[in-house]
Amino acid sequence: MKKWRPFATMPEQYIELKEVINKQLEVDQPVLTEEQMEQINFTLIEALHTNKQVYLTYYKKGQCITEKGFIQFVD
Protein backbone atom coordinates (compact mmCIF):
# COMPACT_ATOMS: atom_id res chain seq x y z
CA MET A 1 0.00 0.00 0.00
CA LYS A 2 2.95 2.35 0.47
CA LYS A 3 3.54 2.68 -3.25
CA TRP A 4 0.11 4.37 -3.67
CA ARG A 5 0.62 6.86 -0.82
CA PRO A 6 1.98 9.73 -3.03
CA PHE A 7 -1.26 9.77 -5.03
CA ALA A 8 -3.34 10.30 -1.90
CA THR A 9 -1.74 13.71 -1.33
CA MET A 10 -4.07 15.39 -3.85
CA PRO A 11 -7.61 15.01 -2.46
CA GLU A 12 -8.83 17.79 -4.77
CA GLN A 13 -8.21 15.49 -7.72
CA TYR A 14 -10.54 12.84 -6.29
CA ILE A 15 -13.21 15.42 -5.55
CA GLU A 16 -13.06 16.72 -9.13
CA LEU A 17 -13.14 13.20 -10.60
CA LYS A 18 -16.17 12.31 -8.46
CA GLU A 19 -18.00 15.42 -9.69
CA VAL A 20 -17.21 14.59 -13.33
CA ILE A 21 -18.46 11.02 -12.92
CA ASN A 22 -21.66 12.20 -11.20
CA LYS A 23 -22.23 14.74 -14.00
CA GLN A 24 -21.97 11.97 -16.61
CA LEU A 25 -24.53 9.83 -14.76
CA GLU A 26 -27.19 12.56 -14.71
CA VAL A 27 -30.35 11.95 -16.71
CA ASP A 28 -33.07 14.31 -17.90
CA GLN A 29 -36.25 14.48 -15.89
CA PRO A 30 -38.80 12.11 -17.45
CA VAL A 31 -42.07 13.56 -18.75
CA LEU A 32 -45.15 11.51 -17.93
CA THR A 33 -48.26 11.32 -20.06
CA GLU A 34 -51.74 11.59 -18.56
CA GLU A 35 -52.22 7.85 -19.01
CA GLN A 36 -48.97 7.06 -17.15
CA MET A 37 -49.97 9.32 -14.26
CA GLU A 38 -53.37 7.59 -14.02
CA GLN A 39 -51.65 4.18 -13.99
CA ILE A 40 -49.31 5.32 -11.19
CA ASN A 41 -52.27 6.64 -9.19
CA PHE A 42 -54.17 3.37 -9.65
CA THR A 43 -51.14 1.33 -8.58
CA LEU A 44 -50.61 3.47 -5.46
CA ILE A 45 -54.24 3.21 -4.39
CA GLU A 46 -54.27 -0.54 -5.02
CA ALA A 47 -51.07 -1.02 -3.01
CA LEU A 48 -52.51 1.09 -0.20
CA HIS A 49 -55.68 -1.02 0.08
CA THR A 50 -54.09 -4.45 -0.42
CA ASN A 51 -50.92 -3.72 1.60
CA LYS A 52 -48.67 -4.88 -1.27
CA GLN A 53 -45.01 -4.04 -1.50
CA VAL A 54 -44.18 -1.67 -4.37
CA TYR A 55 -41.08 -0.38 -6.11
CA LEU A 56 -41.04 3.41 -6.51
CA THR A 57 -38.72 5.19 -8.91
CA TYR A 58 -38.48 8.94 -8.52
CA TYR A 59 -36.35 11.71 -9.97
CA LYS A 60 -34.08 13.74 -7.69
CA LYS A 61 -31.16 16.00 -8.63
CA GLY A 62 -30.47 14.41 -12.02
CA GLN A 63 -30.83 10.81 -10.90
CA CYS A 64 -33.62 8.26 -10.93
CA ILE A 65 -33.76 6.59 -7.52
CA THR A 66 -35.61 3.31 -6.93
CA GLU A 67 -36.82 2.20 -3.52
CA LYS A 68 -39.19 -0.51 -2.35
CA GLY A 69 -41.67 -0.40 0.48
CA PHE A 70 -45.29 -0.34 1.55
CA ILE A 71 -47.68 2.54 0.94
CA GLN A 72 -49.05 3.96 4.20
CA PHE A 73 -50.86 7.01 2.79
CA VAL A 74 -51.24 8.99 -0.42
CA ASP A 75 -50.99 12.76 -0.25
C-alpha angles and dihedrals in degrees: 000000000000093000090064095049096094091060092056091065092081106063090162089068092057092047091052093046091050090052092050092050092048090049090054092051094055117114132197118261109265118241115222125210122225090255092053091050091051090050091051091049092050092049092049093049092046092050090048094054098039096039092232123163113248137191113229123197116192137172120243129164096338097317135096108226122196123202134167129218148111125292112240099172141350118227 
